[in-house]
Amino acid sequence: MKQEIYNAVRAYIKAIPKKDDAVPAEIYEKSIEALAPILKDMNDGVELSENDKSDLLWDLESFFITKLHHDGTFLGNPEVQLWFDEHKTDFNYNYWNAYKDFLAESSSNIPQSVIDANEKIIDGVLDYSGDPRKEGNWHRKGMVMGNVQSGKTLNYIGLINKAADVGYKTFILIIHFFIKLLAP
């Protein structure tokens, strides 16, 4: 299917007035049906097949954020001294603010409510991560886990930006992909 078809439906959905930043799930199929004659013309006069519509629907559900399904869960050592919450006003957030502006202004369509919820998660992770101003040797490690399209990349890029703002100097990011291939 031509990229122009994906772009046309995305642009149509972006222009639909919504109650908040998130796109209701039923909008996708209604948009594909409403644009059917235009999409047929864009597809050299051939109507989209059910496979094409299914691919387009998957693309739209992946491209737009419908809603934040889960606020995240922290599993942490209760003996770790939390620090960030009481010191968060001590810092200038140049990298974090630039990242938030990028998300809000880019074509990523990430609702402000999702950016705000992600910031709460990031602040919680920083709280467990240890104060980078602390003298002496110490270390912390952590792991971000989540389902496909659940916001892991959004989270760890935001975490790295905010961690740089509060004084962390070194970041080691290890990405591990596990792909299960199914035999035909």
N, C-alpha and C positions, 0 to 999 in steps of 0.2 A: 504494500500500500504506500502511496506517495506521502512524503513528509508534509506536503501542503494540506492534506486532509487532517492530519493530527493537529497541525497549527491552527487550522480554521476552527475546529471544534474547541480547542483550548481557548482561543480568542473569544469565541461565542460565550463560553462558560464564564470567563473572566468578566465579561460585560454584564452578566446577569446580577441584578441587585440581590444581596443576601442579608439575612438578619445580623450575622456576624461574619467574621473572616472565613469560617469553615464552609465548605461546599457540601450541601446535603446530598447523600448518595443517590437519591432518585433523579437528581438533575442530569446525571450522565446519560442514561438511556433516553430521557426526554429530549435532550439536546441532539443526540444522534438522530432520532426520529424527526425532529423539527428541521434539521439540516439535510435530510435525505436527498431532496432534489439537487441541492447545491453540491453535495458530496458526489452524487452521481455524475454531474457535469465535470467535477474535478477528477473523476476516475474514468475519463474518456468515454462517458455515456453509459458505463456499466454500473449497475447498482452494487452496493457493498454486499458481499456474501456474509453469511452468519459468522464465518471465521474472521472476516475483516472486522465486523462489528464487535466480536468478542475481543479481538486484539486491541481495538480502539478503546473499548470499555476498560480493559486492563491498564492501558496506557494512561487513561484519564484518572483512574483510581490511584495510580502510582504517582502521577504528576501533581494532583491536587491533594491537599490534606483535608480529609473529611472531618475528623475530630481526633482529639488526643484520647487514646484508649486507656492509658494507665499513667499515673504520675511517677512511676519508678519506685524501686525498692532499694533500700540500703541495707547491706549486711556488713556490720562493722564490729570491731573489737570494742566492747564497752569500756575497756581500760584506756583507750586512746583519748588524750586530752583534746577536746574540740576547741577551736580557736577562731575560725573565720567569722562566725556570726557576730561576735562582739567587736570585731576589728574591721568589718567591711567598709566602714566610712573612712578608714585611714588611707585609702588608695585612690589613685586616678585610674580610670578604666579606659585607657586609650584604645587598646587592641579590642577589648570586649565591645565597646561602643561602636567601633568601626565594623565589627562583625555583625552586631545587631542591625546597624544601618544597612549593611550589605543585604542581610536577609530580608529586611522590610522593603527594600527598594528593588531587589532583583526579581527576575521572572520565576523565582522558586515558589511563589505563592504560599509562603509559610505564614499562617495567621499570627497576629500579635499574641493571641492567647497561648499559642504553642511556644513562641519564643519566651514568653514570661514563665510558663511552666518549666521549660528547659532550664531557664536561669535558676529557678529554685532547686532543681536537681544538681546543677553545677555548683551552687553555693553549698549544698549538702556534702558533695564530694570533696570540695576544698576544705570544709570543716574537719573532715576525717584525715585530710592529707598532711597535716602538720604545717606549722608556721615556718615559712622559708627564712624568716629572720632569726630563727632559733640557732644559737651557737652550738658548735660541736657536731659530731657525726650522728646521723640518724637517717632512716629511710622509711619510705612507705611505698606500697604497691597496691594496685587495684585492677579491676577488670570491669569492662562495660559489656554487657550481654543483652541481646534482644533479638526479636524476630526480624524477618526481612521487612524493609520499609518501616521500621519502628522508630527511627530517629537517632541511631547510634552515631552516625557520622556527624550529624548536627550537634550532638552532645559532645563528642570528644574534640571537635574543632573548637567549639565554644569553651570547653574546659581548658584547652591549651591557651587560648587567647586570654581568658581571665586569669589563669595561673601565671602567665607572663606578666600581666599587670600587677600582680601581688608580689612578684619577686622570684618566682622559680626561674632557674637558669637553664636547666637541662630537661628535655622531654624525650622519652624513648617510647615510640609507638610501634607495637607489634600487631599486625593484622593477620588473623588466621581465618582462612576460608575453608569451610567443609562443604563439599558438594557431593551429594549422593546421586549417582548416575543410575538411572533405571534402564534395564535392558528392554529392548522392544519385544 
